[in-house]
């Protein structure tokens, strides 16, 4: 190997490393103003992201724009003498970048990179009696705070350091470092750039379709650039692209452009995998991936902590822990470990975990959810959907005192139903489908409950057939909700029809048949026929005792109902002057 001695220091101004070119979708945003306010007078800024652990919110572009602006600024305070751009995805390239700067600027030994890196950092430290050096160090895409141990540039009133990272570890933000959070585009920003990108290629798309696409993609800048490239390359209309996004059978990889724009390294579908691989190594190891799979089927805008720490969720994490371990059965995952798995995902910006809002503690970007679901086999998808449904039921309190939690559980159920496909109807309709309607009724939303059960009845009949017990159960709930919505006559007619079908499909002594008789008798009473209700409950009581015994809860309910409607019958007779008692 050829050995090289120290070389003469380069003249100032001098640049080490290559600043990425400006992306076509680059936008001057409010974050750029905040960044300049933080570090123009010296110091360190850490550019991290809100959510979307796949990256793509524009951190690198923001840092590159700042670096180019500072480099071109000829002012006394704004210009730079030294600019070093380092790709910091691991410790080795950080050392290599510093070493190159040490060789070019301060006669460091090129044959000893570690020593050359230390020489460079020492050279940056301000020294009395020497000409001040105005420098900027950019450490782009730091993936692990430990990689910077001993490699942070020194504090200096003449020096600035920018770090871009997906991480949100405390180790990156201490010691007086300033945090600049880079979020998603606003809808207006998204529309401006998508419209301009398409217009440059003679495309004039509907503003409404573009706005809808912005919603589909969650206003992620990376997704904007790749969507625009796909639309331009393929000639597809925006409506076609949106249909592909909505199609469960079409993965994100299928709709990636053949050539990525703006020197992007990874297509959208693969961009998340580096973060999840890293999250899965954080303690408790191996739980981040199965936890993310669970969140991918629920509501992107807020999942209750209690769902993700429920017993079904813990059993799922135990069974699907991805870290290698001993051959013996793994210890059951605890709720504390489940919370730590959420924190690991939060640290990598794959989710936002906000424990202070427990009913909506976890938020996930919809494209992270989509990429996660795309990676599941059909069997994994269906099994995870059933776990999510079980977790919702387990977290649902019998008495809903917390209205925010009840609302969040209903919204999450709606999201799950949309994404689960047929899984919630095999081998029968899952309990969570009925629990949503019950919750709406308990919240006083009787019309919404009726509409829910009407849709559920149609869906269960489609999946399971008209005579399946779950179809009959859905019809029973629908008839009840009609009565609660004030349609007593409609409820009575529905229960009459349901009773005939239950007797034919299930037999006269099946619990669903007996329940239908109970509800029919009650609906008759509510429709004004107290005597008819009392007579029907008297007959039902005999059959309840025969089938279930005198002490069964349903038998006792029949006793109570009989006593109530007999008293109402007596009151009606007294009111009409026909008191024969």
GIVENWO-V490850 format. One record per residue. N is the residue number from 0. D_FIRST is the distance of its C-alpha to the first C-alpha in Angstrom with 2 decimals. Layout:
n=(N N)
d_first=(D_FIRST D_FIRST)
This chain:
n=(0 1 2 3 4 5 6 7 8 9 10 11 12 13 14 15 16 17 18 19 20 21 22 23 24 25 26 27 28 29 30 31 32 33 34 35 36 37 38 39 40 41 42 43 44 45 46 47 48 49 50 51 52 53 54 55 56 57 58 59 60 61 62 63 64 65 66 67 68 69 70 71 72 73 74 75 76 77 78 79 80 81 82 83 84 85 86 87 88 89 90 91 92 93 94 95 96 97 98 99 100 101 102 103 104 105 106 107 108 109 110 111 112 113 114 115 116 117 118 119 120 121 122 123 124 125 126 127 128 129 130 131 132 133 134 135 136 137 138 139 140 141 142 143 144 145 146 147 148 149 150 151 152 153 154 155 156 157 158 159 160 161 162 163 164 165 166 167 168 169 170 171 172 173 174 175 176 177 178 179 180 181 182 183 184 185 186 187 188 189 190 191 192 193 194 195 196 197 198 199 200 201 202 203 204 205 206 207 208 209 210 211 212 213 214 215 216 217 218 219 220 221 222 223 224 225 226 227 228 229 230 231 232 233 234 235 236 237 238 239 240 241 242 243 244 245 246 247 248 249 250 251 252 253 254 255 256 257 258 259 260 261 262 263 264 265 266 267 268 269 270 271 272 273 274 275 276 277 278 279 280 281 282 283 284 285 286 287 288 289 290 291 292 293 294 295 296 297 298 299 300 301 302 303 304 305 306 307 308 309 310 311 312 313 314 315 316 317 318 319 320 321 322 323 324 325 326 327 328 329 330 331 332 333 334 335 336 337 338 339 340 341 342 343 344 345 346 347 348 349 350 351 352 353 354 355 356 357 358 359 360 361 362 363 364 365 366 367 368 369 370 371 372 373 374 375 376 377 378 379 380 381 382 383 384 385 386 387 388 389 390 391 392 393 394 395 396 397 398 399 400 401 402 403 404 405 406 407 408 409 410 411 412 413 414 415 416 417 418 419 420 421 422 423 424 425 426 427 428 429 430 431 432 433 434 435 436 437 438 439 440 441 442 443 444 445 446 447 448 449 450 451 452 453 454 455 456 457 458 459 460 461 462 463 464 465 466 467 468 469 470 471 472 473 474 475 476 477 478 479 480 481 482 483 484 485 486 487 488 489 490 491 492 493 494 495 496 497 498 499 500 501 502 503 504 505 506 507 508 509 510 511 512 513 514 515 516 517 518 519 520 521 522 523 524 525 526 527 528 529 530 531 532 533 534 535 536 537 538 539 540 541 542 543 544 545 546 547 548 549 550 551 552 553 554 555 556 557 558 559 560 561 562 563 564 565 566 567 568 569 570 571 572 573 574 575 576 577 578 579 580)
d_first=(0.00 3.77 6.35 9.67 13.01 16.10 17.93 21.68 23.59 24.89 28.63 30.94 31.87 28.44 27.49 24.41 24.46 27.01 30.64 32.10 34.80 38.40 39.87 42.99 44.79 43.80 46.83 47.47 48.81 50.39 47.17 45.62 48.46 48.06 44.34 44.97 47.73 45.43 42.48 43.47 44.28 41.04 40.10 38.55 39.89 39.09 39.99 41.06 43.26 46.70 46.70 44.85 41.77 40.47 39.63 40.74 43.05 41.14 39.20 36.05 38.27 40.22 37.18 35.84 39.27 39.42 36.00 36.99 40.39 39.04 36.48 39.25 41.81 42.46 44.82 44.44 43.94 42.53 39.58 35.96 33.54 30.55 30.20 27.43 27.71 25.82 26.22 27.00 27.66 25.55 24.07 20.42 21.04 23.16 20.50 18.05 20.90 21.82 18.33 18.18 21.61 20.68 17.93 20.40 23.50 23.12 20.10 18.31 14.86 12.48 10.16 13.35 15.17 18.19 18.84 18.33 20.89 23.28 23.01 24.05 26.95 28.12 28.06 30.35 32.90 35.87 36.34 39.56 39.87 36.98 37.34 37.47 34.69 35.99 33.33 33.26 30.79 31.30 30.05 31.01 32.00 31.55 32.31 32.46 33.61 31.57 28.32 29.46 30.19 29.04 27.75 31.06 31.19 33.70 37.34 38.14 41.10 38.79 36.25 36.63 34.80 35.50 34.66 35.59 36.13 38.39 38.77 41.83 40.83 42.43 39.06 38.19 41.45 42.20 41.70 43.61 41.51 43.57 43.84 44.51 45.62 45.05 47.66 48.74 50.29 54.02 56.07 56.82 53.15 52.34 55.19 54.37 50.84 51.65 54.60 52.57 49.76 52.34 54.51 51.64 51.84 55.63 56.22 59.24 59.47 62.18 61.63 63.07 60.61 57.65 58.96 59.32 55.75 54.57 56.39 54.93 51.36 52.06 51.04 47.31 45.36 42.70 45.59 47.25 44.35 43.93 47.70 48.09 45.36 47.09 50.49 49.33 47.38 50.04 53.15 54.54 57.15 56.58 59.32 57.53 54.27 56.24 57.88 54.51 53.44 56.69 56.45 55.29 54.26 51.81 48.48 46.52 43.82 46.47 47.27 43.74 43.04 40.98 38.63 38.14 39.14 37.36 33.80 34.94 32.51 35.14 38.72 41.43 41.92 38.37 37.88 39.79 37.89 34.95 37.49 39.60 36.66 35.81 39.50 39.92 37.48 39.52 42.28 44.47 41.73 42.73 45.83 44.66 44.53 48.00 49.43 48.12 49.64 52.97 52.87 52.00 55.55 57.42 58.26 55.33 57.35 58.20 58.18 60.10 58.24 61.01 60.13 56.48 57.43 60.42 60.76 59.94 56.75 55.76 56.46 54.28 51.35 51.84 51.94 48.96 46.51 43.09 40.99 40.37 42.57 44.51 46.74 49.92 51.85 50.28 52.40 54.41 52.84 54.86 55.97 53.82 50.71 51.82 52.00 48.53 47.28 48.93 47.22 43.79 44.58 45.82 42.65 40.69 43.46 44.46 47.97 50.00 51.64 54.50 56.47 59.11 60.44 60.79 62.66 59.81 56.93 54.23 53.36 50.89 49.93 51.58 48.42 46.68 49.79 49.65 45.99 46.71 49.77 47.94 45.56 48.56 50.04 53.81 54.58 52.36 53.95 57.48 56.89 55.33 58.27 60.72 58.92 59.09 62.80 63.44 61.63 63.82 66.97 65.90 65.27 68.56 71.25 74.69 76.26 74.41 74.82 71.53 72.06 68.50 67.12 69.62 68.70 64.95 65.62 67.67 65.02 62.32 64.61 65.08 61.31 60.92 63.77 62.19 58.85 60.02 61.74 63.94 62.42 65.11 67.87 66.81 68.77 70.96 70.84 68.79 70.74 68.70 70.34 73.74 72.63 71.75 75.31 76.78 74.69 75.93 79.49 79.08 77.70 80.90 79.20 81.78 81.45 77.67 78.22 80.69 78.30 75.48 77.64 78.93 75.40 74.47 77.56 76.62 73.02 73.94 76.64 74.11 71.64 74.10 77.41 80.76 81.99 78.91 79.71 76.96 78.54 81.88 80.34 78.89 82.33 83.90 81.56 82.31 86.05 85.73 83.77 86.47 89.04 86.98 86.63 90.44 91.19 93.41 95.18 91.92 90.56 93.73 93.56 89.88 90.62 93.60 91.46 88.66 91.15 92.41 88.89 87.92 91.06 90.42 86.70 86.59 90.17 92.66 91.26 87.56 86.34 85.40 88.94 90.46 88.20 89.28 92.91 92.26 90.73 93.46 96.17 94.59 94.16 97.85 98.79 96.63 98.27 101.65 102.88 103.00 105.54 103.50 100.41 102.40 103.75 100.29 98.82 101.72 100.91 97.17 97.81 99.61 96.71 94.11 96.05 96.37 92.70 90.93 93.51 95.40 92.61 89.71 88.38 89.20 92.73 93.16 92.01 94.71 97.30 96.31 96.41 99.80 101.25 99.90 101.28 104.61 104.97 104.12 106.73 109.33 108.49 108.92 112.31 113.49 112.39 114.38 117.45 117.05 116.47 117.83 116.36)
